[in-house]
C-alpha cells in the first residue's frame, strides 16, 4: 500500500479517486486531521498498479479539468459516512496499521512454528544426529560435499537450528516483529523469496569464514532488520516502523558479538544477512524515490 497523491482540496481528491476506481485501480481515500489542514491522501493498495496510478496522476496534475476525470465513483461503491464526513469513506490507515502490526503473517508464523518444533525435537540442540542433518555440512573439508551430491536444502536448513532457550526466544521475537511487517506490506511471495536469499548468503558467509558447525535464524533476522531500518529512513511511505533505540541496540549487539564476549556466535551469518538486507532496502528505496515504485 502506497500513498500516491496528497491533495489540498477535497474536490480534486474525489475526482482523481473516482477516476482510479473507474480504471479498476483499487485505492483508498483518507482525509487528514485538523493539523494537516484538511488534506486528502490517495492510497493505492496493489503495488503492481503504482506505475499506472502515477502516470494517471501526472496527467491529472497537468489538466485536472479534462473531461475524462469528471466521472465520479458510483455511490453504490462508496461506503456512506455520517453527514459531517462529506460522503466518502474516511479512516485512519496509520491507526489500522498500528493495530494489525502485532499479528504475524502466515509465512512468518510457519517459520516460527518450524523453528520451535526443531528446537524441541532436537532436545534444545543436543540431539547431534538430528542437528547434523540440518547443518550446511557435516564434514570439515570445506567443500560442501553433501550439497554437491544433491542435498541442496542444507544451504538453508541451518536457520532452523537453535541451541538454547534465549537463542530461540530472541530470534523468534524479531522474526515475528520484523518478518510480520515485511510479509504484510510486501506479500508472502516476496517475503519467502527474501528469506531464502538472506538465508543462502548468510549461511554461505558463515561456512566460508568459520566452518559448518553453526545454526540459527539470527542471520535472517539481521537481514530483515537491515531492510526495515533502511526503509524507515529512506522510504517512509512504506510505513515500516523501527524505534531508533532498537536500531542502536541491534547494531551495538552486532558489533559486541565480534568481540567474542558472548561465546560462539555466527557473526559472519549476521554480517551476510545485514549486508543483504541493507542493500535490498536501499535498492527498493532508491527505485521508489526515482518514481518507479
N, C-alpha and C positions, 0 to 999 in steps of 0.2 A: 504494500500500500504506500502510495506516494502522494504528497501534495504537489499538484502541478500548476496551481494558479491561486493567487490571493488578490481578490477584488475589493476595491474601496466602496463600490456601490452594489447594493443587493440586486438591482435591475440587471447589470451586466453578469453577475454571478449566476442568476437564474437563467438568463438567456444562454450562456455558454454551457451550463449544466444540462439544460434541456436539449441542446444540440448534441452533446455527448451521449445522452440517453437515446436520442433518435438514431445515432450511429452505432448503437449497440455496445458502447463503452461503459462498463459498469463503474459507477462513480458515486461518491457521497458529497453532500453539501453541508459544510459546517459553518455556522455563524459564530463569529468571535464574541468575546465578552466585552464589557464596557471599556476595559483597559485597552483593547485592540481597536477602539473607535468603530466598532460595528463592522469590521472587515469580514468578508466571506471567503472561505477556502474551498477549493475543489480537490477532492482526493480520489485518485484512480486506484481501484482495488487490485487489478491484474497488471503486474509489471510488464507482461508481454505487450500490453496495449499502450505503454507510456510513450513510445516514439510517435505513434499515430496521434495520441492526445496532444503532444507538444506541437506537432505540425498544425493541428487544428487551432491550437492556442495562438500560434504565430499569425495565422490567417485572421483570427478573430480580433487580435490586437491591431492589425493593420486596417481593418474595416469592420467594426462591430455592428454597423448598421446594414451590412449585407443581408439581403432578404433570406438567404439560406440559414441565417442564425435566428430567424424570427420564430421558428417553431418551438413552442414551449412544451415541456413534458406533459403528457396526458395526466389528468387528475387521478385517474384510477391507478396510476403507477406511483403516485406520491402519497406518502403517509401523512394525512392531515394532522397538523398540530393545533393546539389551542389557539383561539383568535389572536392573541397577542404575539404569536410566533410567526405571523405573516404567511402562513400557508405552506411551508415546506418543512421537511423533516430536519430537526435540529438535535444534535447530540454531541457530547464532548468526546472525541476519539481518544484523547490523551488519558481521560479517566477510564475509558474502556480498556485501553492497553494496560494501564496500571493494575486493573482488576484481574486481567487474564494472564499477565506475565508470569504469575507464580505457578501456573499449571504447565506440565510437560507435554510436548507433542508425542505422537505415537512412537516415532523412531527413537526419540530421546529416552522415553520410558522403557522401550525394548532394550536399549543398550544398558540402562541401569539394572534392569532385571537380570540380563545376561551376566553382567559383571558380578552382581551379588550372588547369583547361582554358582558361578565358577569359584568364587571366593569360599562359599560354604562347602561345595563338593570337594574342593581341594584341601579341606581342613585348614583354611586360612593360609594357603600356600605351602603347606607342609607335606602334601602328598606328591612326592617327587615324580612318580610315574605319570600322574595326570598333568602336573605342571610342565613336565618335559615336553608333552605333546603340544603345549601352547607356545613354547619358546620358538624364536625365529630359527634356531638351530640347536640341536643337542650335541653338536660336535664343536671342538675348539680349533678346527683347521682354518676357520675364516673364509670358507668357500661357499657357504650356504648349500651344502651338499643335498639336503633334503628338498630344498626349493628347486634345485636343478633337476631333481628326479621327479618333479611334478607336484610337490606339496606346497603349492602357491599360497595357500591360506596362512602358512606360517609367517608370511610378510606382515600380516595384520593381527593375528591372534594374541601377540603379547599384550595388547591393550586391555585384554580381559583379565589379566592376572593381577592379583593384589596379595600382599604378604602380611598385612596386619590390619586391625580394625581402623586405625586412624588413616591409614593409606587409602582404603576403600571409601571411608566416610568423606575425606577431603575431596577425592576425585569425583564421587557421585554428587556431592553438593554442587560443585562447579559445573559438572556436566548438566545437571538439572537446570541451573540458573542460566548459564551461557548458551548451552545447546538448545534449551527450550526457546530462548529468544530468537535464535537463528532459524530454527525449524519453523516457527510460527510466522516469521516475517519473510523467509525465503522459500519455504516449502520443503517437504520431505525429500524430494529428489535431489535438490541442491544440497540439503543437509547431509544426506548419507554419502553423496559423492565427495563432499568437503571432508567428512570424517575419514573416508578411505584414503584420500590423498594425504591428509595430515598424518594418519597412522603409518602409511608407507614411508614417507620421508623421515618422520621422527624415529621409527624403528630401524631403518637403514642407517641413519646417522649414529644412533647408539651402538648398533652392531659393529659398524666400521671402526669407530673410535674407542669402543670399550669392550666389545665381545658380546656373546649371545645370551648370557645369563641375566636377563632383565625382564621386567614386566610392569604394567600399569597404564592407566588412562591419562596420566599427567602430561604426556607429550601432546596428546589430543587436546586436553584442557588448555594448555598454553597456546595451542593454535587457535582455539575458539576465543580465548582471551585476547590474543593479538588482533584478531579480526574485529571483535566488538570494540576494543579500545580505539582502533583507527577510525572505525565507522562513527563512533560517538564524537570524535574530534573533527573529522573532515566531511562527514555525510550525515548530519543530524536529521535530515528528512526521513531517514530510515527508522527513526525512533528507537534505536538501541539505547540501553541505559547501563551505565557503569559508574559507580561512585569513584571520584578521583582518589579517595583514600584507599579504596580497594585496589585500584590500579597500582598505587605506590607499594602496597603490601605484596602484591603479586610480583612486581619487578624486584622488590627487595628480597623476597624468598628465592626468586630465580638466581640472584647473584650470590646470596649466602650459601645456597646449596653447593656452589662450586668450591667453597672453602673446605668442604668435607665435614662440617660440624654435625650434619645430620646422618653421617654414615653413607651407606651405599644408596645413592640416588642416581636415577637415569638422567643425568644432567644434559647429555647430548640429545636425548629424546626431547627434553624441554626446549632446548635451543632450536632443534629442527622444526618442531611444531610451531614455536613462536615466530620463526622466520617466515614460514608458510602463511600463518595467519595474518601477520602484518603486511606481507607482500600482497596477499589476496585482498585484504581490506583496502589497502592503498589503491590497487588497480581498480577495484569497484568504485571507490570514492572518486577517483580521477575520471572515470568514464561518466559518472553521474554529473560531476562538476563541468564536464565538457558538453553536457546536454544530451548525452547518448543514453542515459538511464543506467 
